[in-house]
Amino acid sequence: FDEDAMAPGLDEARTALQIHAGRHGRVWTPAAPGWPAGLDLLPRAERPVTLYSYGTSALLQQPTVAVLGRAGLSGPAFAAAQALVRHLISAGLPVVAGAADGFDVVMHKLCYTQRHPSVVVAASGLAKLPTSIRPHASAVVGAGGLVCAPFDMHHGPFAHDDRERALTQAALAAAVLVVEPQADTPEHKALAWALDADRPVFAIAGTDT
């Protein structure tokens, strides 16, 4: 370990952490107090080594329910997912959803319009959130929620990172709901992991599932 060679990189990292903290953000590492224990159950190759977040950090210490789905759902399945999220809101359970237009936005909007907290898990660095998602992310934080990502602030977006997003989403939650899971999708991968990890898992099945 060459301390002199590492010094510039360490100084840069310290500066980035100070900037993030100054913007009311937090950078989590496995050794830090409050690191979500569920992340340590993920396969080592897909386990985040950091988690960047803005908002109410305490949500990651509460029982939450991950809700995963993709665009193109059938009408009945989409309606059932919304009804279940409304039930979670009435039960006081935070929802953990992704950061994509369509399904994810609807799940978060159901929460923040009721001033109910939810957790956004992005498939890129937080500085790379799509422009269309940023107002919703701000509304989530304003309602007492959290926006987080298992990637460096300026990472991506890259399509292959969506699988890590889905796995992180499932690992952060106490239970997992997958809407119309389709084979070879990040949501199906998260479903399979959650079953292997003995998480409570629920699925709204599609006609070809």
C-alpha positions in Angstrom: 0.0 0.0 0.0 1.7 3.2 -1.2 0.2 6.1 0.8 1.9 8.7 -1.3 0.5 7.2 -4.6 -3.0 7.0 -3.0 -3.0 10.4 -1.5 -4.5 12.3 -4.5 -7.3 9.8 -4.9 -8.1 9.9 -1.2 -8.1 13.7 -1.1 -10.5 13.7 -4.1 -12.8 11.2 -2.3 -12.8 13.2 0.9 -13.8 16.4 -1.0 -16.6 14.5 -2.8 -17.9 13.3 0.5 -17.8 16.7 2.0 -19.7 18.2 -0.9 -22.3 15.4 -0.7 -22.8 15.9 3.0 -23.1 19.6 2.5 -26.1 18.9 0.3 -27.7 16.9 3.0 -26.6 13.6 1.4 -25.1 10.5 2.9 -22.6 7.9 1.7 -23.1 4.5 3.3 -20.4 1.8 3.4 -20.6 -1.7 4.9 -18.6 -0.6 7.9 -20.8 2.4 8.7 -23.4 2.4 11.4 -26.9 1.8 9.9 -25.6 0.1 6.7 -28.7 -1.9 5.6 -28.0 -5.5 6.6 -30.0 -7.0 3.7 -27.4 -5.7 1.2 -24.8 -8.1 2.8 -27.0 -11.1 1.7 -26.6 -10.3 -2.0 -24.1 -12.3 -4.0 -20.6 -10.8 -3.5 -20.3 -9.9 -7.2 -23.5 -7.9 -7.1 -23.3 -6.5 -3.6 -23.0 -2.7 -3.5 -19.8 -1.3 -1.8 -21.4 2.1 -1.3 -24.9 3.5 -1.2 -25.4 7.2 -1.9 -28.6 8.8 -0.6 -30.6 12.0 0.0 -33.5 12.3 2.3 -34.6 10.5 5.4 -31.9 7.9 6.1 -33.9 6.3 9.0 -36.2 4.7 6.4 -33.5 2.1 5.6 -33.8 0.9 9.2 -37.6 0.4 9.0 -39.6 -2.5 7.5 -40.4 -1.6 3.9 -41.9 -3.4 0.9 -40.2 -3.4 -2.5 -42.6 -3.0 -5.4 -41.0 -4.0 -8.8 -42.6 -3.8 -12.2 -41.9 -2.7 -15.8 -43.7 -0.7 -18.5 -46.2 -2.7 -20.5 -48.2 -4.3 -17.7 -51.7 -5.5 -18.2 -54.5 -3.2 -17.0 -55.7 -5.6 -14.2 -52.1 -6.1 -12.9 -51.3 -2.4 -12.9 -54.6 -1.7 -11.1 -53.9 -4.4 -8.5 -50.4 -3.0 -7.9 -51.8 0.4 -7.2 -54.4 -1.0 -4.9 -51.7 -2.8 -2.9 -49.6 0.3 -2.6 -52.6 2.2 -1.3 -53.0 -0.6 1.3 -49.3 -0.2 2.2 -49.8 3.5 2.7 -52.8 2.9 4.9 -50.7 0.4 6.9 -47.9 2.9 7.3 -45.3 0.8 5.4 -42.8 2.7 3.2 -42.6 1.5 -0.4 -39.3 0.9 -2.2 -39.6 1.4 -6.0 -37.3 2.2 -8.9 -36.6 5.4 -10.7 -38.1 4.8 -14.2 -40.9 6.6 -16.0 -44.2 4.8 -15.9 -44.7 2.2 -13.3 -42.1 3.5 -10.8 -43.3 7.1 -11.0 -46.9 6.0 -10.4 -45.9 4.0 -7.3 -44.0 7.0 -5.8 -46.7 9.5 -6.8 -49.3 7.4 -4.9 -47.1 7.8 -1.9 -46.0 11.4 -2.0 -49.4 12.8 -2.8 -50.5 11.3 0.5 -47.3 12.6 2.3 -46.3 9.0 2.7 -42.6 8.2 2.5 -41.1 6.0 -0.2 -37.6 5.0 -1.3 -36.3 5.6 -4.8 -33.6 3.2 -6.0 -31.9 4.6 -9.1 -30.2 2.6 -11.8 -27.5 5.2 -12.2 -25.6 7.7 -10.1 -27.9 10.3 -8.4 -26.4 13.1 -10.5 -27.5 11.2 -13.6 -31.1 10.8 -12.8 -33.2 11.4 -15.9 -34.6 14.9 -16.1 -38.2 13.6 -16.2 -37.6 11.8 -12.8 -36.0 14.6 -10.9 -39.3 16.5 -9.9 -40.7 13.2 -8.6 -37.5 12.4 -6.7 -37.7 15.9 -5.1 -41.3 15.3 -4.2 -40.4 11.9 -2.6 -37.7 13.6 -0.4 -40.2 16.4 0.4 -42.7 13.9 1.7 -40.1 12.4 4.1 -38.8 9.8 1.6 -35.3 8.8 0.4 -33.5 8.7 -3.0 -30.6 6.4 -3.2 -28.3 4.6 -5.6 -25.7 1.8 -5.3 -23.5 3.8 -7.8 -21.1 6.7 -7.7 -22.8 10.1 -8.2 -21.8 10.4 -11.9 -22.1 6.8 -12.9 -24.1 5.8 -16.0 -26.7 5.4 -16.9 -25.9 1.9 -18.4 -28.6 -0.7 -19.2 -26.7 -3.5 -17.5 -26.9 -1.7 -14.1 -30.6 -2.2 -14.0 -30.1 -5.7 -12.5 -28.1 -4.3 -9.6 -30.8 -1.7 -9.1 -33.5 -4.4 -8.8 -31.4 -6.6 -6.5 -30.6 -3.6 -4.3 -34.3 -2.7 -4.2 -35.2 -6.2 -3.1 -32.4 -6.4 -0.5 -33.3 -3.1 1.1 -36.9 -4.3 1.8 -38.4 -6.7 4.3 -40.8 -8.1 1.7 -40.9 -8.1 -2.1 -43.8 -7.6 -4.5 -43.2 -8.3 -8.2 -45.8 -7.4 -10.8 -46.1 -9.6 -13.8 -42.5 -10.9 -13.6 -41.0 -11.9 -17.0 -38.1 -14.2 -17.5 -34.7 -12.7 -18.1 -35.6 -9.3 -16.6 -34.0 -7.5 -13.6 -37.3 -7.9 -11.8 -37.3 -11.7 -12.3 -33.7 -11.8 -11.0 -34.7 -9.9 -7.9 -37.7 -12.3 -7.4 -35.4 -15.3 -7.6 -32.9 -13.8 -5.2 -35.7 -12.9 -2.7 -37.0 -16.4 -2.7 -33.6 -17.9 -2.1 -33.0 -15.4 0.7 -36.3 -16.5 2.4 -37.9 -13.0 2.0 -41.7 -12.9 2.0 -42.4 -12.7 -1.7 -45.6 -11.9 -3.6 -46.2 -11.8 -7.3 -49.1 -10.6 -9.5 -48.9 -13.1 -12.3 -49.2 -12.3 -16.0 -50.8 -14.5 -18.6 -47.5 -15.8 -19.9 -45.8 -16.2 -16.5 
